[in-house]
Every structure is written in structure tokens, then in C-alpha cells.
Amino acid sequence: MRVLLCTVVFISAATSCFGQTPRRSQRAEIMQMLGDTEIRAMYIRPVARGRELFGKLVPYGRTWTPSADSAMRISFNKDVQIDGQPLEAGSYSVWAIPDSAQWTVIFNKKSHAFHIGGYSQREDALRVIAKVDSLPHVETLSLSFPVVDGRKATMQIQWGTTAVSVGIETP
């Protein structure tokens, strides 16, 4: 009887695990070399799915991470400059305060954080201002390095038709 009960429980558990559909928001990782500096980022890519994004789903003037479930995480194996401001080698969570014309992009020392309630301004390592650009629609949030030239690069976050970019430079 116990064997039968264990078999039924095992089959039920296996069916529920394997019967799940894939997550809508998928994990992404990107690695970019900038000279001999390695930049690595990990984030969960939310999908627009017809929703009005900035100013609605993502309210203006509130701290938000460009990731689902957990904060976007970025690491640098050497010191860098972000838009001309120094940032020490290490791992950081990435946050933003969106607005229609510009975002405040934040590199926070708490590298592993939940996307809701995981942000603490006391842990900010660096804040920079990024101008908002309008580009063709991207359904799934994207982090990219559209320009890499020697020791300088542009890191871009885009979702929907909204994009912001920050410059990264190695010494």
C-alpha cells in the first residue's frame, strides 16, 4: 500500500513539474569585454504584451529595476567610469528612476536584491542621468552594448520604444 501511495505522489509531483509552461519573462546574461575589462550582466527580461509601459506599468518618478523578479545585476572586474564618474570594480544591482525625458540610472552596492522592496538608497554607489531616446519597438526588455570602441562603450536599456544609454570607459 505504501509503495502504491508513494508511486502516486511521485507521478503527481513529476506531472505538475513537467507540465508547467515556460516562464514569460526569461533570464538573460550578457558579457562584454571593454579592453581588458570584463562586464557581465544578468537580468530577467519582462515582456510588454500590449501594456503601456512607462508612465503606467512603470510609474514615472519611482525607483524601478529593469528586470522581473530580481534586480538587474552587473559586474565589472576592474574599475570603470560611467558617464565620466568613477565606479569601483565589483557587482552592483541596477535601478532607475524613469521620467519621460530622462532617467536616473543607479548602481547599488546590494548586488542581489528582489525587484520589489529590495532597493535601499543608502547602498547607492553611483547615480547618473541618462537621456530618453525613442527607438523602434522592442517587445522584451533588452540590455545591449550597441557601441564598443577600444576602451569606450555605450550600454543601452530598451523596452517598448523607450531607450536610455550610459557611457562606460576603462582607464
N, C-alpha and C positions, 0 to 999 in steps of 0.2 A: 504494500500500500504506500509506504514512504517513497519507494522508488518511483511509483506512478505519480505521486504528488510532486516530487522533485522534477520529474520529466516535464510535467505540465507547466510548472513555474518557469523552468528554463526555456521552454519553447515560447511561452508568452512573453518573457523578457526579451528574447532574441528577436521575435517578430516585431515588438514595439521599437527596438533599437534600429533594426534594418529597414523598417517600414517608414522611417522618417524621411521627409523631403529635404533636399539641401537647403541650407540657410539662404535667405535672400541677400543678406549682407555678407560678403565673402572676405576672408583675410587676405591681405596683400603685403608683400615685402618688396622693398627696392633697395639696391645697393648702388652707390655711385662713387667712383674714385674721382678725386679732385687733386691732381698732382699725386702726392703720396699719402693723402688724407682719405680715409675711408668714411663714407657717410652711409648709414643704414637706417631705414625707417620701416616701421610695422604699423599697420592700421587695419580697421575693419571698414570695408567700403559700402556705405549706405547707398541705397538706390532711390531715385527720385519718384518713380511710379506715379507720375502725373501730379504730384503735390507741388504747391507753391512753396519754394524753399526758403529763401532769405527774406526776412521781414514777417514771415508766417511760421513755418515749421521751425526755423532757426530764427528766433527773435533778434532784432537789432538791439545793440547795447547790452547784451548779456553774454557772459563767458560761456563758450561752447568749444568742444573739441571736434576737429574734422575727422571723426571716426565714430563707429557704432559700438556699443557695449563697453569698450575700454578706450582710454585716451590714446591718441596717436603718439607713438614713441619714436624718437630719433636719437641717434648716437653718432658721435664724432670721435675718431681715435686720436685726433690731435686738435690743438686749439684752432679756432676759426674766427672769422669776423662775419657777422650778419649785418648787412647794410651798414658796414663800417664800424660796428660796435663789437668789442671782443666777447667771445663765448668760449669758456674752457672746454677742453676735451671731456667727454662724459656722455651720459644718457639723460635725456630730458623727455617730459611729456610736452606735447604741442597743443596749445589752446589758442582761441581767437575771440575777439570781441568784434563781431561783424557790424558794419554800417553800410549804407547804400553807396557811399563814396570812398570809404577806406576801412581797413580792418586794423586792429591792434593784434599783432601776432606775438604770442607769448611762448617762451621756452622756460619750462618749470622744472625745478630740481627733483620733484617727485615723479620719477620716470614711469612707474607702474601705478596707474590710477583708473578707477571706474569713471565712466563718462558722465555720470550724474553724481554730484556731491564729492567728487574726487579731487577737485581743484582747490588749492589754497594759495592766495596771493602772496603770503609770507614766503613761499617757496620759489617765487619767480627769480630766475637767473637773468632774464633779458626780455625786454619788450621792444618791438619795432613797429613802425607804421607802414602798412602796405596799401597801395592804391588799388582800387577795384577796377578790373577790366571786364568788358563784355566780349565773350567768345562764343563760337557755335556750341550748341547744347551737348553736354556730356551727361548721360543718364546715371552713371555710377561715379561717385566721388573719386577723384584721381589726384595723386601726388606724382609729380614728374620733375625732371630736370631738362627743360627744353633747350637750354643753352649751357654748354660746358666748354670752356676755352682755357686751357692751361690751368691756372690756379684760381679761376673765377667761374662761377656757375650761377644760374638762376633756378631757384626751387619754386615750383608753382603748385598751388592747390586750386582745383577746379571742380565745381559741381553745378549742374544746370548750365546757365550761361554766365555764371559768375566765376571769375578767376582772380587770385591775388598772387603776387610774386615777391620773393625776397632774394637779395643777392647774398651769395656766400663766397668768401675769399679765404685762401690759405696764406699764411705768411711766407 
